[in-house]
Amino acid sequence: MTGQLTPPAARTHLGLEMTAAATANSLQLQCCEHCATVQYPPREVCRNCLSDQLSWRTVEPAGTVLASSTLHHALEPWFSERTPWLMGSVKLDCGPVVLVHLASDVANAGSPVRVFSIKDVSGQAVLVGTSQSLALDQAAVLAHQLISSEPKEMT
Amino acid sequence: MCQPVWAQAQTGHRESARPVNRKPQSYRGVALIAPYTVPYSRVSERGAAWFIGRTLAGMLAQCGLEKSAVDGLAVSSFTLPPDSVITLTEHFGLQPRWLEQVPLGGASGVVAMQRAARAVQAGDVEVVACIGGDTAGTGGFTDLVSNFSNFTVDAAYPYGAAGPNAAFSLITRYYMDNYGATREDFGQIAVAQRYNANHNADALFYKKKLDMESYLAGPPIAGDVHLFDCVMPCAGADGFIVTTVERAQQLQVPWVEILSCAEQHNAFPDDPVQFRGGWNYFREDLYDAAGLGPADMHFLQTYDDYPVICMLQMEGLGFCVQGEAPAFVRETPLTFDGRGLPHNTSGGQLSVGQAGSAGGYLGLVEGLRQLTDCAGQHQVASARVGLVSGYGMVNYDRGLCASAAILRRGGL
C-alpha cells in the first residue's frame, strides 16, 4: 500500500509542460518572447504584456529564501508519512517568487539558494532549493534525495 | 473621555501610485437588515442549498418579508457547484430580476453588500438577499484545497499538500522576522476571540475556554502556525438583506446604513511576501467618505483565517502603523467588553468556525447584529458605528482580495 503512494501528481496542462521541459541539473521556467518576463506559476499569457508567446527556457537558478516552514500536517498520505517536511518561498534573481521543497541548511530567510526543476516520485516536476555553496553535481544529488526520501518509521 | 491608545494612529498616506479621480457617490437611502446565521456544525450530510435556503427563510421570518418580495439574490459558496445562483432560483421558487454570485472568499460579504446596495440605489431591484453558505462533508476540505485554482494545482499543493496552512505559515514567518511579532502576540488575538465566543452560543467553541498558556501549548501545524491559529472548517451560513430605508421603516425593523465601502484586489503584486493588502490602497478614501477615522470605530470585524491577517488589517486600516500591530494587540483590549477595540466580537472564524464562504459574511453579519442591538451576550455597549473588513482567495502565495465597509446604526 505504502509503495503505491506518491506526492500529488495532478497538474494542469501547463504543469505538464513544466515536467516535459525539466532538464537535469537546471531550472526551466516560461519566458515571454515579447518582453522577456520570466513567469511562475505557469501561465497562458504573460503577466506583464499579455503576450501568449511563452517558451520554456533554462533560467538563472539563483535566488534568496524569503521564508520557510516546517509542515507537521499534510492532506496527502505521502507527505503525512514524511512530516516534518520543510518547504519555503524563494525570490529568484530572474524575477518570480517560487514555492520549493527546501534543504534544511538554507531554512533561514536570506539564505542564498540554487533552485532545480526535477521530477519527484509522482513523475511530475517540482522545484527544490539547495545551498549555493554546494557544487552543482552535489546539489543535484541532494535535491533528488530530498524529494524521494523514505517514509519515517511508523510506531 | 480618555482616548484609547490607538486613537492617535494616523490614517496615513495612500500607498498606491494610482490616482483616484472619481469619488464614489454616497450610499444614502440603502438599508441593511435581517442579519441571520444558520448555526454551524462540524460536518453535515446536507447540501449547500439547504444552508443557503434556510438562511433565506430565517431572514424573511426575522424581518416579516414574504418570499415573493425578494427580487434580488447574491450568493457565495464553494460547495454549491454544479448548482449556482440561477439554479437556486428554481430550487427556492424565486422570481428575481437581479442576481449576483461573488466568488471572493473572505471578501465576499462586503462585496455582495456593495453591489446589491448600488443596484438598490439605482432602482434596479428593491430587496436583495445576500447569503454566504457551505456544507462540509468528510474529505470535502481536501478536495476543495487540492483543486482550488490552477496556480494551486501546479505550484502550491505539490509542496507538502498542507493547504492554506503552508502559505499562511510563510506569511506569518516573514511578518515575525520583519516586525518582531511573537506567538504570544498572535495569541492575544486568539485568546480574546475565544472569550468573545464564550459569550456566543452559536460558536462551535462556545463552551471551550482558551487561555494564553493553552494557546502556546497548541501543537505545531505548519511552521509558526499552531493549532489555535487555525480555523475549524465546518458547515453553516450567514446572510443579510439589502433594501431601501423606506422599506426598512415600513417593516419596522432596525437597520444599518453604509457610510462607505471599498474593494481592491491583487494589491502590491511585487511585494515578495504579503505584508499588506488592498486596505492600504483605499484606507484614506474609505475614512474620507465616512467623515470618520479609526478612532471613531466602536468595533472592528476582521477576516481572521489566521491571526497574522488580522494584524495586516489593523495596520492597513490605520488602527496602528505598519509593523506595530504586535504592540497594538498587547496594549489594547480586544474583547467585546474590554473597552479597548472590540474585535471579532462573535469569536470570529477562529472560535465560531469557518463555514466556507460564510466566513466572508460572518464579520459583516456580526457587525449588523452589533449595530441593531441583537448581539445578545456579546453585545458591545452603545455600538453605533463600526468597521468590517474582508480578505480572501489564496491563489498561490497570498490572499488576493480585500474589502472593507464603515457601517452606522440607521436612523441616528
Interface residues (C-beta under 8 A of the other chain):
Chain A: P7 P8 A10 R11 T12 L14 G15 M18 Y40 P41 P42 L66 A67 S68 S69 T70 L71 H72 H73 A74 L75 E76 W78 F79 W85 M87 G88 S89 K91 V97 V98 L99 V100 H101 A109 D120 S122 Q124 V126
Chain B: F141 T142 V145 S146 N147 N150 F151 V153 D154 A155 A156 Y157 P158 Y159 G160 A161 A162 G163 N165 A166 S169 L170 I171 R173 Y174 D177 P219 P220 I221 A222 G223 D224 V225 P272 V273 Y396 D397
